[in-house]
Amino acid sequence: MEKTHTPQSRWPIIGLLLVQLLTGITLSPAANFFGIYLNEVIGYSIRQVAQVMALGRVAGMFSSLLGGGLSDRWGPKRVWILGVGAIALSSLAFVFRIPWLIVLLWALSGVGLGLTTLGGQSYLTLAAGVSTLGVLSALYNWGYTIGGAIGNPLTAGLLDQFGFTLLGLVLAGIGLCTALVAILLPNLKASTNPLLTVNALPGYRVLLQRRIIILGMLRFLPTCFYGVTTLLPLVIKQQGGSNSAVAYYAAGSAVLASLTQLLAGRASDRWGVHWPTRIAFATILLSIVGIILTAQSLWGLYLFGAVGVSAAWALSTLLPGLVTMAAEPQIRGRVFGMLFLLWTTGMILGTLLGGALLDVDLRLPFLVVGLLNILALSLTVPFFRMNPPQPQFT
């Protein structure tokens, strides 16, 4: 029998945020230093590094589709624990020197990310009261950014003193502790109404509405830029930066992104999502121009890379408001599912684009994603001119 829960109970929320913070401490250093590990220790080229990293995204995409059904059947906590455990195990990729095993463990990291994202967000909606869901969602997302700000400098110190093997063992240990905290949390599960259980597949036709297609493009196009930026830590290292330089870039980006998320959220609450969304896209374009003009300098990659990443995080904060403008409540679950698939696809394509073009010219992939985001900024005009959605039953 499932345990009952009231929104006034604080332990599920405290535990949720703690697990999210520990997950961020584990995931962010792994993501920022895994490409360097493949390049320097295993001997992979940037193209090969990008392909391996894209494989992890593909694994995460399929795991989220599978995890949705498992969450409905088992409850989000069990799916969440599976994801946290997978991330802990995948950290051992830094311990081994066998290429196929390393690739397999990185794919497992993608599976873990998909399951923790799905399980954690579902658990949040069950644990939080309606009046506090927005604030707690912001704090939940801070787990990755603040966790990265804590984890990356610690990672640089470990690497400078002891190397990748100990890093993998430490990250795996933190991941194990994270899983134990998640196990201690109550098992929450949404009540079901058999009258509302329908075959949802035919209802996906509603996603072909013009405003939802444009919303999908507003999610996909900036994510292509963000996918390219995932290779910036490796570029910084190749430009002569140290492990500490990479860590400080990642930590600085995380802190700035956290502040930007809060600013974007408060601005949208006060003035709506229209202008914060346009400003975020304009900031992405500004950062792309800055990277292109200062491509050969570390300070340029530091400054404009961090600004662009922060603007992309701001768009993620604004996404729920954009969804409420584009979709009626009856179809928002399907819309969020579509947006997650587009986010994953954008990350894969952006990473592969960077891997293919960075060896040719550092500026080329940013030129391509710059053109894509000019299109995205122009699409905000018809999107915000559309009438609010009317109730629709499918």
GIFEN-V198184 format. One record per residue. N is the residue number from 1. RES is the residue in three letters. PSI is psi in whole degrees, -180 to 180 (999 if undefined). OMEGA is omega in whole degrees, -180 to 180 (NA if undefined). Layout:
N:RES:PSI:OMEGA, N:RES:PSI:OMEGA
This chain:
1:MET:134:-177, 2:GLU:145:177, 3:LYS:142:177, 4:THR:161:-177, 5:HIS:141:173, 6:THR:148:-178, 7:PRO:-21:-178, 8:GLN:-19:180, 9:SER:128:-174, 10:ARG:-24:-174, 11:TRP:-44:178, 12:PRO:-39:180, 13:ILE:-46:179, 14:ILE:-46:179, 15:GLY:-40:178, 16:LEU:-48:-179, 17:LEU:-35:178, 18:LEU:-45:178, 19:VAL:-42:-180, 20:GLN:-40:178, 21:LEU:-46:179, 22:LEU:-36:177, 23:THR:-41:177, 24:GLY:-39:178, 25:ILE:-33:-180, 26:THR:-46:-172, 27:LEU:-44:-173, 28:SER:-48:177, 29:PRO:-38:179, 30:ALA:-44:-179, 31:ALA:-39:-176, 32:ASN:-30:-176, 33:PHE:-7:-179, 34:PHE:-42:178, 35:GLY:-40:177, 36:ILE:-40:179, 37:TYR:-46:179, 38:LEU:-39:-176, 39:ASN:-47:-172, 40:GLU:-37:-175, 41:VAL:-46:-177, 42:ILE:-23:177, 43:GLY:22:179, 44:TYR:146:174, 45:SER:170:178, 46:ILE:-39:178, 47:ARG:-45:179, 48:GLN:-38:177, 49:VAL:-45:-180, 50:ALA:-39:-180, 51:GLN:-42:178, 52:VAL:-43:180, 53:MET:-36:177, 54:ALA:-35:178, 55:LEU:-40:177, 56:GLY:-37:178, 57:ARG:-42:179, 58:VAL:-43:178, 59:ALA:-41:178, 60:GLY:-37:180, 61:MET:-47:-179, 62:PHE:-34:180, 63:SER:-33:179, 64:SER:-36:177, 65:LEU:-44:177, 66:LEU:-41:-177, 67:GLY:-29:178, 68:GLY:-46:178, 69:GLY:-40:179, 70:LEU:-37:179, 71:SER:-41:178, 72:ASP:-32:-176, 73:ARG:-42:-174, 74:TRP:-20:-169, 75:GLY:151:-174, 76:PRO:-27:-176, 77:LYS:-44:-178, 78:ARG:-41:177, 79:VAL:-41:179, 80:TRP:-46:180, 81:ILE:-41:177, 82:LEU:-42:-180, 83:GLY:-45:179, 84:VAL:-41:178, 85:GLY:-39:179, 86:ALA:-39:178, 87:ILE:-42:178, 88:ALA:-46:-180, 89:LEU:-37:-177, 90:SER:-22:179, 91:SER:-20:178, 92:LEU:-6:175, 93:ALA:-29:179, 94:PHE:-12:-177, 95:VAL:-37:-174, 96:PHE:162:178, 97:ARG:21:-180, 98:ILE:112:-172, 99:PRO:-47:-176, 100:TRP:-35:179, 101:LEU:-38:178, 102:ILE:-44:179, 103:VAL:-41:179, 104:LEU:-44:-180, 105:LEU:-35:177, 106:TRP:-38:175, 107:ALA:-38:177, 108:LEU:-34:176, 109:SER:-40:176, 110:GLY:-41:176, 111:VAL:-45:180, 112:GLY:-41:179, 113:LEU:-43:179, 114:GLY:-44:-178, 115:LEU:-39:179, 116:THR:-37:178, 117:THR:-49:-179, 118:LEU:-50:-178, 119:GLY:-42:-178, 120:GLY:-45:180, 121:GLN:-38:177, 122:SER:-41:178, 123:TYR:-38:179, 124:LEU:-44:-178, 125:THR:-26:178, 126:LEU:-31:-175, 127:ALA:-27:-174, 128:ALA:147:172, 129:GLY:159:-177, 130:VAL:-38:-176, 131:SER:-14:-177, 132:THR:3:-174, 133:LEU:-39:-178, 134:GLY:-48:180, 135:VAL:-43:-179, 136:LEU:-30:175, 137:SER:-40:177, 138:ALA:-45:178, 139:LEU:-37:177, 140:TYR:-47:180, 141:ASN:-27:177, 142:TRP:-20:180, 143:GLY:-40:180, 144:TYR:-45:-175, 145:THR:-48:178, 146:ILE:-38:176, 147:GLY:-40:177, 148:GLY:-38:179, 149:ALA:-30:178, 150:ILE:-44:-171, 151:GLY:-34:-175, 152:ASN:-45:176, 153:PRO:-38:177, 154:LEU:-39:179, 155:THR:-43:180, 156:ALA:-41:178, 157:GLY:-42:178, 158:LEU:-44:-178, 159:LEU:-42:-179, 160:ASP:-32:-176, 161:GLN:-37:-168, 162:PHE:-18:178, 163:GLY:-177:-172, 164:PHE:-30:-176, 165:THR:-49:179, 166:LEU:-35:177, 167:LEU:-47:179, 168:GLY:-42:-180, 169:LEU:-40:179, 170:VAL:-45:179, 171:LEU:-39:177, 172:ALA:-39:178, 173:GLY:-42:177, 174:ILE:-40:178, 175:GLY:-38:178, 176:LEU:-43:177, 177:CYS:-38:178, 178:THR:-44:179, 179:ALA:-38:179, 180:LEU:-39:176, 181:VAL:-43:-180, 182:ALA:-37:180, 183:ILE:-33:-178, 184:LEU:-15:-178, 185:LEU:153:178, 186:PRO:151:-178, 187:ASN:100:-178, 188:LEU:142:179, 189:LYS:135:-179, 190:ALA:143:174, 191:SER:151:-178, 192:THR:149:176, 193:ASN:112:-176, 194:PRO:-24:180, 195:LEU:-20:-179, 196:LEU:2:-179, 197:THR:109:-177, 198:VAL:167:175, 199:ASN:109:-172, 200:ALA:-15:-173, 201:LEU:-48:179, 202:PRO:-28:-179, 203:GLY:-7:179, 204:TYR:-7:174, 205:ARG:-25:-179, 206:VAL:-18:180, 207:LEU:-9:180, 208:LEU:4:174, 209:GLN:146:-173, 210:ARG:-45:-177, 211:ARG:-31:180, 212:ILE:-35:175, 213:ILE:-44:178, 214:ILE:-41:177, 215:LEU:-41:178, 216:GLY:-40:177, 217:MET:-36:178, 218:LEU:-22:176, 219:ARG:-41:-173, 220:PHE:-48:-171, 221:LEU:-47:177, 222:PRO:-25:178, 223:THR:-31:175, 224:CYS:-41:175, 225:PHE:-46:-179, 226:TYR:-35:177, 227:GLY:-39:177, 228:VAL:-40:-177, 229:THR:-18:178, 230:THR:-18:178, 231:LEU:-4:-179, 232:LEU:-38:176, 233:PRO:-40:178, 234:LEU:-40:178, 235:VAL:-43:178, 236:ILE:-42:179, 237:LYS:-42:-179, 238:GLN:-24:178, 239:GLN:3:177, 240:GLY:3:179, 241:GLY:155:178, 242:SER:177:173, 243:ASN:-38:178, 244:SER:-37:178, 245:ALA:-42:178, 246:VAL:-44:-178, 247:ALA:-41:-179, 248:TYR:-34:174, 249:TYR:-47:-179, 250:ALA:-42:-180, 251:ALA:-43:178, 252:GLY:-41:177, 253:SER:-40:-179, 254:ALA:-43:180, 255:VAL:-47:180, 256:LEU:-39:178, 257:ALA:-39:179, 258:SER:-45:179, 259:LEU:-39:-180, 260:THR:-39:177, 261:GLN:-45:-180, 262:LEU:-43:179, 263:LEU:-45:-180, 264:ALA:-41:180, 265:GLY:-45:180, 266:ARG:-37:179, 267:ALA:-41:180, 268:SER:-34:176, 269:ASP:-35:-175, 270:ARG:-41:-173, 271:TRP:-2:-176, 272:GLY:174:-173, 273:VAL:-8:-173, 274:HIS:-65:-175, 275:TRP:-39:175, 276:PRO:-37:179, 277:THR:-46:-180, 278:ARG:-40:179, 279:ILE:-39:179, 280:ALA:-44:178, 281:PHE:-42:178, 282:ALA:-36:179, 283:THR:-39:175, 284:ILE:-45:179, 285:LEU:-39:177, 286:LEU:-43:180, 287:SER:-36:179, 288:ILE:-45:177, 289:VAL:-42:179, 290:GLY:-43:179, 291:ILE:-42:-179, 292:ILE:-41:-177, 293:LEU:-24:-176, 294:THR:33:-171, 295:ALA:-28:-176, 296:GLN:8:-178, 297:SER:140:179, 298:LEU:-39:-177, 299:TRP:-34:178, 300:GLY:-44:177, 301:LEU:-40:178, 302:TYR:-57:-172, 303:LEU:-57:-174, 304:PHE:-29:174, 305:GLY:-46:180, 306:ALA:-40:179, 307:VAL:-44:-180, 308:GLY:-43:178, 309:VAL:-41:180, 310:SER:-40:178, 311:ALA:-37:177, 312:ALA:-40:176, 313:TRP:-35:177, 314:ALA:-40:177, 315:LEU:-36:177, 316:SER:-37:177, 317:THR:-35:-178, 318:LEU:-12:-174, 319:LEU:-45:179, 320:PRO:-39:178, 321:GLY:-37:177, 322:LEU:-38:179, 323:VAL:-41:-180, 324:THR:-26:176, 325:MET:-33:-172, 326:ALA:-27:-169, 327:ALA:137:174, 328:GLU:157:-174, 329:PRO:-32:-175, 330:GLN:-16:-177, 331:ILE:7:-174, 332:ARG:-31:176, 333:GLY:-45:178, 334:ARG:-36:179, 335:VAL:-45:178, 336:PHE:-38:177, 337:GLY:-44:178, 338:MET:-42:-178, 339:LEU:-35:177, 340:PHE:-42:178, 341:LEU:-40:178, 342:LEU:-36:176, 343:TRP:-46:180, 344:THR:-44:179, 345:THR:-43:178, 346:GLY:-40:178, 347:MET:-43:-180, 348:ILE:-50:-178, 349:LEU:-41:179, 350:GLY:-42:179, 351:THR:-44:179, 352:LEU:-38:178, 353:LEU:-46:178, 354:GLY:-43:180, 355:GLY:-34:-178, 356:ALA:-32:-171, 357:LEU:-22:-177, 358:LEU:-34:178, 359:ASP:-27:179, 360:VAL:-55:179, 361:ASP:128:-177, 362:LEU:-29:-175, 363:ARG:-21:-173, 364:LEU:-52:-179, 365:PRO:-32:179, 366:PHE:-30:174, 367:LEU:-43:180, 368:VAL:-51:-178, 369:VAL:-23:174, 370:GLY:-44:177, 371:LEU:-39:179, 372:LEU:-38:-177, 373:ASN:-20:167, 374:ILE:-42:176, 375:LEU:-43:-180, 376:ALA:-45:180, 377:LEU:-39:179, 378:SER:-30:180, 379:LEU:-19:177, 380:THR:-25:-179, 381:VAL:-57:178, 382:PRO:-30:-179, 383:PHE:-46:-177, 384:PHE:-13:176, 385:ARG:-14:-178, 386:MET:150:177, 387:ASN:150:176, 388:PRO:149:-179, 389:PRO:147:175, 390:GLN:152:179, 391:PRO:134:-178, 392:GLN:133:-179, 393:PHE:131:-178, 394:THR:999:NA
